[in-house]
Amino acid sequence: MNKTVLIAIIGIIAVGAFFYWYGRQGPKTASLPEAQVSNNFVARGAANSNALPPQTNNEGPVEIEVQPLDVSGTSSDWSFRVVLDTHSDELKDNLEEAAELVDDNGNIFRSLSWEGSPPGGHHREGVLVFKAPAPFPKSFSIIMRDIGGVKARTFLWILQ
Protein backbone atom coordinates (compact mmCIF):
# COMPACT_ATOMS: atom_id res chain seq x y z
CA MET A 1 0.00 0.00 0.00
CA ASN A 2 1.21 3.49 -0.79
CA LYS A 3 2.72 5.32 2.19
CA THR A 4 0.64 8.48 1.53
CA VAL A 5 -2.61 6.50 1.42
CA LEU A 6 -1.73 4.75 4.70
CA ILE A 7 -1.03 8.07 6.43
CA ALA A 8 -4.32 9.50 5.11
CA ILE A 9 -6.27 6.48 6.41
CA ILE A 10 -4.64 6.76 9.85
CA GLY A 11 -5.44 10.48 9.93
CA ILE A 12 -9.10 9.88 9.04
CA ILE A 13 -9.37 7.23 11.75
CA ALA A 14 -7.77 9.56 14.33
CA VAL A 15 -10.14 12.43 13.45
CA GLY A 16 -13.14 10.09 13.59
CA ALA A 17 -12.05 8.73 16.98
CA PHE A 18 -11.67 12.27 18.33
CA PHE A 19 -15.17 13.31 17.23
CA TYR A 20 -16.63 10.08 18.62
CA TRP A 21 -14.93 10.67 21.99
CA TYR A 22 -15.89 14.37 22.06
CA GLY A 23 -19.50 13.56 21.22
CA ARG A 24 -19.69 11.12 24.13
CA GLN A 25 -18.04 13.55 26.57
CA GLY A 26 -20.04 16.60 25.48
CA PRO A 27 -18.88 20.17 25.87
CA LYS A 28 -17.67 21.19 29.31
CA THR A 29 -19.12 24.18 31.13
CA ALA A 30 -17.20 26.55 33.34
CA SER A 31 -19.11 25.27 36.35
CA LEU A 32 -16.93 23.28 38.73
CA PRO A 33 -18.82 20.64 40.68
CA GLU A 34 -17.12 19.35 43.80
CA ALA A 35 -16.08 16.10 42.09
CA GLN A 36 -13.98 17.96 39.50
CA VAL A 37 -11.83 19.75 42.08
CA SER A 38 -9.11 17.25 42.81
CA ASN A 39 -6.07 18.90 44.40
CA ASN A 40 -7.84 21.79 46.06
CA PHE A 41 -9.63 22.29 49.32
CA VAL A 42 -13.43 22.64 49.31
CA ALA A 43 -14.77 24.89 52.04
CA ARG A 44 -18.31 25.03 53.30
CA GLY A 45 -19.90 27.78 55.32
CA ALA A 46 -22.41 30.57 55.54
CA ALA A 47 -21.90 33.52 53.24
CA ASN A 48 -20.38 36.05 55.57
CA SER A 49 -16.90 37.33 56.20
CA ASN A 50 -16.23 35.20 59.29
CA ALA A 51 -17.61 31.85 58.11
CA LEU A 52 -15.66 31.16 54.93
CA PRO A 53 -12.14 29.96 55.68
CA PRO A 54 -9.08 30.70 53.56
CA GLN A 55 -7.80 28.07 51.15
CA THR A 56 -4.18 27.43 50.19
CA ASN A 57 -2.78 25.85 47.05
CA ASN A 58 0.94 25.03 46.95
CA GLU A 59 1.28 23.39 43.54
CA GLY A 60 4.40 24.45 41.69
CA PRO A 61 6.87 27.01 43.03
CA VAL A 62 4.23 29.56 44.12
CA GLU A 63 1.92 29.14 47.10
CA ILE A 64 -1.41 30.98 46.84
CA GLU A 65 -3.87 31.61 49.67
CA VAL A 66 -7.35 33.01 48.94
CA GLN A 67 -9.80 34.13 51.62
CA PRO A 68 -13.26 35.57 51.03
CA LEU A 69 -13.63 38.92 52.80
CA ASP A 70 -17.10 40.00 51.69
CA VAL A 71 -19.34 37.60 49.77
CA SER A 72 -22.68 38.58 51.22
CA GLY A 73 -25.96 38.70 49.35
CA THR A 74 -26.21 42.44 49.96
CA SER A 75 -22.83 43.40 48.45
CA SER A 76 -22.59 44.64 44.87
CA ASP A 77 -18.91 43.61 44.80
CA TRP A 78 -17.20 40.61 46.39
CA SER A 79 -13.67 40.90 47.74
CA PHE A 80 -10.99 38.29 48.43
CA ARG A 81 -7.67 38.56 50.24
CA VAL A 82 -4.92 36.95 48.14
CA VAL A 83 -1.40 36.11 49.33
CA LEU A 84 1.32 34.77 47.01
CA ASP A 85 4.65 33.41 48.27
CA THR A 86 7.62 31.89 46.50
CA HIS A 87 11.31 31.29 47.08
CA SER A 88 12.29 30.92 43.44
CA ASP A 89 10.10 32.84 40.97
CA GLU A 90 9.56 36.54 40.46
CA LEU A 91 5.86 37.26 41.16
CA LYS A 92 5.22 39.43 38.12
CA ASP A 93 1.78 38.15 37.09
CA ASN A 94 -1.11 40.53 36.46
CA LEU A 95 -3.53 39.18 39.06
CA GLU A 96 -6.54 41.00 37.60
CA GLU A 97 -6.06 39.03 34.37
CA ALA A 98 -5.12 35.74 36.09
CA ALA A 99 -8.19 35.56 38.35
CA GLU A 100 -11.82 34.82 37.66
CA LEU A 101 -14.87 34.04 39.75
CA VAL A 102 -17.18 31.26 38.53
CA ASP A 103 -20.63 30.78 40.07
CA ASP A 104 -22.57 27.50 40.25
CA ASN A 105 -24.39 28.35 37.00
CA GLY A 106 -21.11 28.58 35.08
CA ASN A 107 -21.15 32.37 34.84
CA ILE A 108 -17.62 33.77 34.70
CA PHE A 109 -16.76 37.11 36.31
CA ARG A 110 -13.47 38.83 35.51
CA SER A 111 -11.72 40.70 38.30
CA LEU A 112 -12.63 44.38 38.60
CA SER A 113 -9.49 45.40 40.47
CA TRP A 114 -6.39 44.39 42.40
CA GLU A 115 -5.68 46.53 45.44
CA GLY A 116 -2.30 45.43 46.73
CA SER A 117 1.37 44.81 46.06
CA PRO A 118 2.65 45.65 42.57
CA PRO A 119 4.30 42.98 40.39
CA GLY A 120 7.73 41.81 41.51
CA GLY A 121 9.46 40.20 44.44
CA HIS A 122 8.78 36.94 46.25
CA HIS A 123 5.74 37.98 48.30
CA ARG A 124 2.57 39.73 47.17
CA GLU A 125 -0.58 40.45 49.11
CA GLY A 126 -3.74 42.35 48.33
CA VAL A 127 -7.46 42.24 47.62
CA LEU A 128 -9.13 41.09 44.41
CA VAL A 129 -12.57 42.56 43.75
CA PHE A 130 -15.28 41.01 41.54
CA LYS A 131 -18.83 41.97 40.63
CA ALA A 132 -21.14 39.92 42.89
CA PRO A 133 -22.98 37.09 41.12
CA ALA A 134 -26.74 37.42 40.83
CA PRO A 135 -28.76 35.52 41.77
CA PHE A 136 -26.88 34.53 44.91
CA PRO A 137 -25.08 31.22 44.16
CA LYS A 138 -25.04 27.98 46.15
CA SER A 139 -21.31 27.68 45.43
CA PHE A 140 -18.57 29.60 43.69
CA SER A 141 -14.94 29.21 42.70
CA ILE A 142 -11.99 31.50 42.34
CA ILE A 143 -9.72 30.28 39.55
CA MET A 144 -6.14 31.55 39.32
CA ARG A 145 -4.61 30.83 35.91
CA ASP A 146 -0.97 30.44 34.84
CA ILE A 147 0.74 31.49 38.06
CA GLY A 148 4.02 29.75 38.78
CA GLY A 149 3.64 27.46 35.78
CA VAL A 150 0.38 25.92 37.04
CA LYS A 151 -2.33 26.07 34.37
CA ALA A 152 -5.25 26.59 36.78
CA ARG A 153 -5.77 26.51 40.54
CA THR A 154 -9.34 26.25 41.75
CA PHE A 155 -10.56 27.41 45.15
CA LEU A 156 -14.16 26.24 45.72
CA TRP A 157 -16.57 27.35 48.43
CA ILE A 158 -19.95 25.69 49.03
CA LEU A 159 -22.41 28.10 50.66
CA GLN A 160 -25.09 26.99 53.11
Summary of the structure (lengths in Angstrom):
residues: 160
radius of gyration: 19.9
end to end distance: 64.6
largest distance: 70.8
contacts: 425
relative contact order: 0.21
helix: 19%
strand: 42%
